[in-house]
Amino acid sequence: MAEDKLARLRRLNEHLNPPEQLGGVFLPKGSKERFDFMFVAEMPAMKAHEDIQSERNFNFSVTARDRFLQDMIAKYGAAGSYVTDIVKSRAEPGLPARGEIIRWLPHLLEEIRIIEPKAIVVLGRRTFEKSFKPHVQSHVPRDIKVCWVFHYSSQVSRQKFEVKFSEVMGCLRKLQEPS
C-alpha cells in the first residue's frame, strides 16, 4: 500500500520542472514515510542564495527555519509526514494570486487523494484564511480534519509556534484514538 502511494506521488511530481516548480517531500529526510498527517504551506519561495543546480527538490530543507519545522515535526511524533505547497511555482514570498491557486489545485488534490491523510495541518494563519479556506477546503473530503499552525518563518516566536504546534498535534492525536 505505502509503496503504491510512493510510486503514485513520484509519477505525479515528475511532471514538475525543478527548480521553478517543486512538489512535496517527506520530512525529515530519512524518516519512514507516513500518511496520517499532511502539512500544507502556501508556495515555495525562491531564495537568492540557493544553488539551484545542486538538487532537484530542496523545498522545506534550505534554511534554519526549515530545519526548525522539521525538528517540530519529529519532536511531536509526525516524522515522515508529507509536506507540500498549495502553489508549486517558486516566486518571491507573498500571497499567491487566486489564478495560481486554481491552476495548481488539481495537483494538490491529487496529492491529498494519494496520501489519504487523516488530518491536514496548514502552515500559517494567513495561508489558511486567504488561500486554503476559500479555494481548497471545500474540495477536501469532509472526513479529513483541517487545522492550522503559525507559519514557522512568521513573526511569532519559536516558543509561540511550538505551543500552537503542540496543541494542534495533541488534538489530532486524540481524534485518532479509538473510542
Contacts in CASP RR format, 6 or more apart in sequence:
PFRMAT RR
TARGET T0000
AUTHOR 0000-0000-0000
METHOD contacts of the structure
MODEL  1
MAEDKLARLRRLNEHLNPPEQLGGVFLPKGSKERFDFMFVAEMPAMKAHE
DIQSERNFNFSVTARDRFLQDMIAKYGAAGSYVTDIVKSRAEPGLPARGE
IIRWLPHLLEEIRIIEPKAIVVLGRRTFEKSFKPHVQSHVPRDIKVCWVF
HYSSQVSRQKFEVKFSEVMGCLRKLQEPS
2 33 0 8 1.000
2 35 0 8 1.000
5 33 0 8 1.000
5 35 0 8 1.000
5 114 0 8 1.000
5 115 0 8 1.000
5 116 0 8 1.000
6 33 0 8 1.000
8 114 0 8 1.000
9 24 0 8 1.000
9 82 0 8 1.000
9 111 0 8 1.000
9 114 0 8 1.000
9 115 0 8 1.000
12 107 0 8 1.000
12 110 0 8 1.000
12 111 0 8 1.000
12 114 0 8 1.000
13 23 0 8 1.000
13 24 0 8 1.000
13 57 0 8 1.000
16 22 0 8 1.000
16 23 0 8 1.000
16 88 0 8 1.000
18 55 0 8 1.000
18 56 0 8 1.000
18 57 0 8 1.000
19 50 0 8 1.000
19 52 0 8 1.000
19 56 0 8 1.000
19 58 0 8 1.000
19 90 0 8 1.000
20 89 0 8 1.000
20 90 0 8 1.000
21 88 0 8 1.000
21 89 0 8 1.000
21 90 0 8 1.000
22 44 0 8 1.000
22 57 0 8 1.000
22 58 0 8 1.000
22 59 0 8 1.000
22 85 0 8 1.000
22 88 0 8 1.000
22 90 0 8 1.000
23 57 0 8 1.000
23 59 0 8 1.000
23 84 0 8 1.000
23 85 0 8 1.000
23 88 0 8 1.000
24 57 0 8 1.000
24 59 0 8 1.000
24 60 0 8 1.000
24 82 0 8 1.000
24 83 0 8 1.000
24 84 0 8 1.000
24 85 0 8 1.000
24 111 0 8 1.000
25 57 0 8 1.000
25 59 0 8 1.000
25 60 0 8 1.000
25 61 0 8 1.000
25 82 0 8 1.000
25 83 0 8 1.000
25 84 0 8 1.000
26 33 0 8 1.000
26 34 0 8 1.000
26 80 0 8 1.000
26 81 0 8 1.000
26 82 0 8 1.000
26 83 0 8 1.000
27 60 0 8 1.000
27 61 0 8 1.000
27 69 0 8 1.000
27 70 0 8 1.000
27 73 0 8 1.000
27 79 0 8 1.000
27 80 0 8 1.000
27 81 0 8 1.000
27 83 0 8 1.000
28 70 0 8 1.000
28 73 0 8 1.000
28 74 0 8 1.000
28 79 0 8 1.000
28 80 0 8 1.000
29 61 0 8 1.000
30 80 0 8 1.000
31 74 0 8 1.000
31 79 0 8 1.000
31 80 0 8 1.000
32 79 0 8 1.000
32 80 0 8 1.000
33 80 0 8 1.000
33 82 0 8 1.000
34 78 0 8 1.000
34 79 0 8 1.000
34 80 0 8 1.000
34 81 0 8 1.000
35 82 0 8 1.000
35 115 0 8 1.000
35 116 0 8 1.000
35 117 0 8 1.000
36 78 0 8 1.000
36 81 0 8 1.000
36 117 0 8 1.000
36 118 0 8 1.000
36 119 0 8 1.000
36 176 0 8 1.000
37 78 0 8 1.000
37 81 0 8 1.000
37 82 0 8 1.000
37 117 0 8 1.000
37 118 0 8 1.000
37 119 0 8 1.000
37 120 0 8 1.000
37 121 0 8 1.000
37 172 0 8 1.000
38 81 0 8 1.000
38 82 0 8 1.000
38 83 0 8 1.000
38 84 0 8 1.000
38 111 0 8 1.000
38 112 0 8 1.000
38 115 0 8 1.000
38 117 0 8 1.000
38 119 0 8 1.000
38 120 0 8 1.000
38 121 0 8 1.000
39 73 0 8 1.000
39 81 0 8 1.000
39 82 0 8 1.000
39 83 0 8 1.000
39 84 0 8 1.000
39 120 0 8 1.000
39 121 0 8 1.000
39 122 0 8 1.000
39 123 0 8 1.000
40 83 0 8 1.000
40 84 0 8 1.000
40 85 0 8 1.000
40 86 0 8 1.000
40 108 0 8 1.000
40 120 0 8 1.000
40 121 0 8 1.000
40 122 0 8 1.000
40 123 0 8 1.000
40 127 0 8 1.000
40 132 0 8 1.000
40 136 0 8 1.000
41 60 0 8 1.000
41 83 0 8 1.000
41 84 0 8 1.000
41 85 0 8 1.000
41 86 0 8 1.000
41 122 0 8 1.000
41 123 0 8 1.000
41 124 0 8 1.000
41 127 0 8 1.000
41 151 0 8 1.000
42 85 0 8 1.000
42 86 0 8 1.000
42 87 0 8 1.000
42 94 0 8 1.000
42 95 0 8 1.000
42 96 0 8 1.000
42 123 0 8 1.000
42 124 0 8 1.000
42 126 0 8 1.000
42 127 0 8 1.000
42 131 0 8 1.000
43 85 0 8 1.000
43 86 0 8 1.000
43 87 0 8 1.000
43 88 0 8 1.000
43 89 0 8 1.000
43 90 0 8 1.000
43 91 0 8 1.000
43 94 0 8 1.000
43 96 0 8 1.000
43 100 0 8 1.000
44 59 0 8 1.000
44 85 0 8 1.000
44 87 0 8 1.000
44 88 0 8 1.000
44 89 0 8 1.000
44 90 0 8 1.000
44 91 0 8 1.000
45 90 0 8 1.000
45 91 0 8 1.000
45 92 0 8 1.000
45 93 0 8 1.000
45 94 0 8 1.000
46 90 0 8 1.000
46 91 0 8 1.000
46 92 0 8 1.000
47 62 0 8 1.000
47 63 0 8 1.000
50 58 0 8 1.000
50 62 0 8 1.000
59 83 0 8 1.000
59 85 0 8 1.000
60 66 0 8 1.000
60 69 0 8 1.000
60 70 0 8 1.000
60 83 0 8 1.000
61 67 0 8 1.000
61 70 0 8 1.000
63 153 0 8 1.000
65 152 0 8 1.000
65 153 0 8 1.000
66 152 0 8 1.000
68 152 0 8 1.000
68 158 0 8 1.000
69 83 0 8 1.000
69 123 0 8 1.000
69 152 0 8 1.000
72 152 0 8 1.000
72 161 0 8 1.000
72 162 0 8 1.000
72 165 0 8 1.000
73 79 0 8 1.000
73 80 0 8 1.000
73 81 0 8 1.000
73 83 0 8 1.000
76 165 0 8 1.000
76 166 0 8 1.000
76 169 0 8 1.000
76 170 0 8 1.000
77 169 0 8 1.000
78 169 0 8 1.000
82 111 0 8 1.000
82 115 0 8 1.000
82 117 0 8 1.000
84 108 0 8 1.000
84 111 0 8 1.000
85 108 0 8 1.000
86 96 0 8 1.000
86 101 0 8 1.000
86 104 0 8 1.000
86 105 0 8 1.000
86 108 0 8 1.000
86 127 0 8 1.000
86 131 0 8 1.000
86 132 0 8 1.000
86 135 0 8 1.000
86 136 0 8 1.000
87 96 0 8 1.000
87 100 0 8 1.000
87 101 0 8 1.000
87 103 0 8 1.000
87 104 0 8 1.000
87 131 0 8 1.000
88 104 0 8 1.000
88 107 0 8 1.000
89 100 0 8 1.000
89 104 0 8 1.000
95 126 0 8 1.000
95 130 0 8 1.000
95 131 0 8 1.000
96 131 0 8 1.000
98 135 0 8 1.000
101 131 0 8 1.000
101 135 0 8 1.000
101 136 0 8 1.000
102 135 0 8 1.000
105 135 0 8 1.000
105 136 0 8 1.000
105 139 0 8 1.000
108 136 0 8 1.000
109 136 0 8 1.000
109 139 0 8 1.000
109 140 0 8 1.000
112 120 0 8 1.000
112 140 0 8 1.000
112 141 0 8 1.000
112 144 0 8 1.000
117 144 0 8 1.000
118 144 0 8 1.000
118 145 0 8 1.000
118 172 0 8 1.000
118 175 0 8 1.000
118 176 0 8 1.000
119 144 0 8 1.000
119 145 0 8 1.000
119 146 0 8 1.000
119 147 0 8 1.000
119 172 0 8 1.000
119 175 0 8 1.000
120 140 0 8 1.000
120 144 0 8 1.000
120 145 0 8 1.000
120 146 0 8 1.000
120 147 0 8 1.000
121 147 0 8 1.000
121 148 0 8 1.000
121 149 0 8 1.000
121 168 0 8 1.000
121 169 0 8 1.000
121 172 0 8 1.000
122 128 0 8 1.000
122 132 0 8 1.000
122 146 0 8 1.000
122 147 0 8 1.000
122 148 0 8 1.000
122 149 0 8 1.000
123 148 0 8 1.000
123 149 0 8 1.000
123 151 0 8 1.000
123 152 0 8 1.000
124 148 0 8 1.000
124 149 0 8 1.000
124 150 0 8 1.000
124 151 0 8 1.000
124 154 0 8 1.000
125 148 0 8 1.000
125 150 0 8 1.000
125 151 0 8 1.000
126 151 0 8 1.000
127 148 0 8 1.000
127 151 0 8 1.000
128 148 0 8 1.000
132 146 0 8 1.000
132 148 0 8 1.000
137 146 0 8 1.000
140 146 0 8 1.000
145 172 0 8 1.000
145 175 0 8 1.000
147 168 0 8 1.000
147 171 0 8 1.000
147 172 0 8 1.000
148 168 0 8 1.000
149 161 0 8 1.000
149 164 0 8 1.000
149 165 0 8 1.000
149 168 0 8 1.000
150 156 0 8 1.000
150 160 0 8 1.000
150 161 0 8 1.000
150 164 0 8 1.000
150 165 0 8 1.000
152 161 0 8 1.000
154 161 0 8 1.000
END
